[in-house]
Amino acid sequence: MSRQTFIETLPVANVPTSIDVVAGIIFRNLPDKPQQVLIAKRPLDKDQGGLWEFPGGKVEPDELSFKALKRELNEELGIDVQSAELFKKVSFNYPNKLVNLSFYKVLKFSQEPHSAENQEIRWIPISMLPEYQFPEANLPIVKALLSI
């Protein structure tokens, strides 16, 4: 059997899919209340449905991360992100894919966040994050936010 024949017969399923994702960490400060962060519940019909997450989504091919963040947060929350800074990058190897996540602190935006895609959203005190169930890839971010 030639090397070329061997390579052609390798199962494609063993090649992990890699996905780049951006997510926004959006804070709110209210008088006489602890700082809050916005979380969203994943739709039940999506991968890891029913878990909470920081809003965001997939980066399109040849799209810059900040542009993807602006697009995703506008689509999901109806906000216009004007500035953000990288908070942390996390790569997580799920059984069927490798997810590369870039989490951004959203520093400035316009419009009031609302559920533009019928996804449940909540403002919660940062200290309450452990009470919500997040995908495994988000747990390092939850831990980092709790230490701020």
C-alpha positions as CSV (number, residue, x, y, z in Angstrom):
1,M,0.0,0.0,0.0
2,S,1.5,3.3,-1.0
3,R,1.7,6.3,1.5
4,Q,-0.7,8.3,-0.7
5,T,-3.4,5.5,-0.5
6,F,-2.9,5.3,3.3
7,I,-3.4,9.0,3.8
8,E,-6.5,9.0,1.6
9,T,-8.1,6.3,3.7
10,L,-7.7,8.1,7.1
11,P,-11.1,8.8,8.6
12,V,-12.0,12.5,8.5
13,A,-13.8,12.2,11.9
14,N,-10.4,12.1,13.7
15,V,-9.5,15.6,12.5
16,P,-10.7,18.0,15.3
17,T,-12.7,21.0,14.2
18,S,-11.4,24.3,15.4
19,I,-13.7,27.2,16.1
20,D,-12.8,30.8,17.1
21,V,-15.3,32.5,19.4
22,V,-15.5,36.0,21.0
23,A,-17.5,36.9,24.1
24,G,-18.2,40.1,25.8
25,I,-18.0,40.7,29.6
26,I,-20.3,43.6,30.1
27,F,-20.4,45.3,33.5
28,R,-23.1,47.6,35.1
29,N,-22.6,49.8,38.1
30,L,-25.7,50.9,40.1
31,P,-25.7,53.2,43.1
32,D,-25.6,51.2,46.4
33,K,-25.4,47.8,44.7
34,P,-22.5,45.5,43.9
35,Q,-21.1,45.6,40.4
36,Q,-23.1,43.4,38.0
37,V,-22.2,41.4,34.9
38,L,-24.5,40.4,32.0
39,I,-25.0,36.7,31.3
40,A,-27.1,35.0,28.7
41,K,-28.8,31.5,28.7
42,R,-27.9,29.4,25.7
43,P,-31.0,28.3,23.7
44,L,-32.0,24.7,24.4
45,D,-31.7,23.7,20.7
46,K,-28.0,24.7,20.6
47,D,-24.9,22.9,21.7
48,Q,-24.7,23.1,25.6
49,G,-28.3,24.5,25.6
50,G,-29.6,25.7,28.9
51,L,-26.2,26.7,30.3
52,W,-25.3,30.3,30.9
53,E,-22.6,32.2,29.1
54,F,-21.1,35.6,28.4
55,P,-22.8,36.9,25.2
56,G,-20.9,36.5,21.9
57,G,-20.4,34.0,19.1
58,K,-18.3,32.6,16.3
59,V,-15.7,34.7,14.4
60,E,-16.3,34.5,10.7
61,P,-13.5,33.6,8.3
62,D,-11.1,36.6,7.7
63,E,-13.0,38.6,10.4
64,L,-11.0,40.5,13.1
65,S,-12.0,39.6,16.7
66,F,-13.1,43.1,17.6
67,K,-15.3,43.3,14.5
68,A,-16.8,39.9,15.4
69,L,-17.4,41.1,19.0
70,K,-19.2,44.2,17.7
71,R,-21.3,42.2,15.3
72,E,-22.3,39.5,17.7
73,L,-23.2,41.8,20.6
74,N,-25.2,43.9,18.2
75,E,-27.1,40.9,16.9
76,E,-27.7,39.3,20.4
77,L,-28.1,42.4,22.6
78,G,-28.8,45.3,20.2
79,I,-25.7,47.3,21.5
80,D,-23.0,49.2,19.7
81,V,-19.6,48.3,21.2
82,Q,-17.3,51.3,20.9
83,S,-14.3,50.0,22.9
84,A,-13.2,46.7,24.5
85,E,-10.0,45.2,25.8
86,L,-8.9,41.6,25.8
87,F,-9.5,40.0,29.2
88,K,-8.4,36.5,28.7
89,K,-8.0,33.8,26.0
90,V,-9.1,30.2,26.7
91,S,-8.7,27.2,24.4
92,F,-10.9,24.2,25.3
93,N,-10.9,20.8,23.8
94,Y,-14.4,19.4,23.7
95,P,-14.8,15.8,22.4
96,N,-15.9,16.9,18.9
97,K,-14.1,20.3,18.5
98,L,-11.4,22.7,19.8
99,V,-12.9,26.0,20.8
100,N,-10.6,29.1,21.0
101,L,-12.4,31.7,23.0
102,S,-11.4,35.4,23.4
103,F,-13.1,37.1,26.2
104,Y,-13.3,40.9,26.1
105,K,-14.2,43.5,28.8
106,V,-16.6,45.8,27.0
107,L,-15.5,49.3,28.2
108,K,-17.9,51.5,26.2
109,F,-21.1,50.8,24.4
110,S,-24.3,52.5,23.4
111,Q,-27.9,51.4,23.7
112,E,-29.4,49.4,26.6
113,P,-28.7,45.6,26.3
114,H,-31.8,43.6,25.5
115,S,-32.5,40.1,24.2
116,A,-32.6,40.7,20.5
117,E,-32.7,36.9,19.7
118,N,-35.1,35.8,22.4
119,Q,-32.3,34.5,24.6
120,E,-32.8,35.0,28.3
121,I,-30.4,37.5,29.8
122,R,-29.7,38.6,33.4
123,W,-27.7,41.2,35.2
124,I,-26.3,39.5,38.3
125,P,-23.7,40.5,40.9
126,I,-20.3,39.0,40.1
127,S,-20.4,37.2,43.4
128,M,-23.4,35.2,42.2
129,L,-21.7,33.7,39.1
130,P,-21.0,30.3,40.9
131,E,-24.8,29.9,41.3
132,Y,-25.2,29.6,37.5
133,Q,-24.1,26.6,35.4
134,F,-21.6,27.6,32.6
135,P,-19.9,25.6,29.8
136,E,-16.6,24.2,31.0
137,A,-14.7,26.6,28.8
138,N,-16.2,29.6,30.6
139,L,-15.1,28.4,34.1
140,P,-11.7,30.1,34.0
141,I,-13.4,33.4,33.3
142,V,-15.9,33.0,36.1
143,K,-12.9,32.3,38.5
144,A,-11.0,35.3,37.2
145,L,-14.0,37.6,37.6
146,L,-14.5,36.4,41.2
147,S,-11.0,37.4,42.0
148,I,-11.3,41.0,40.7
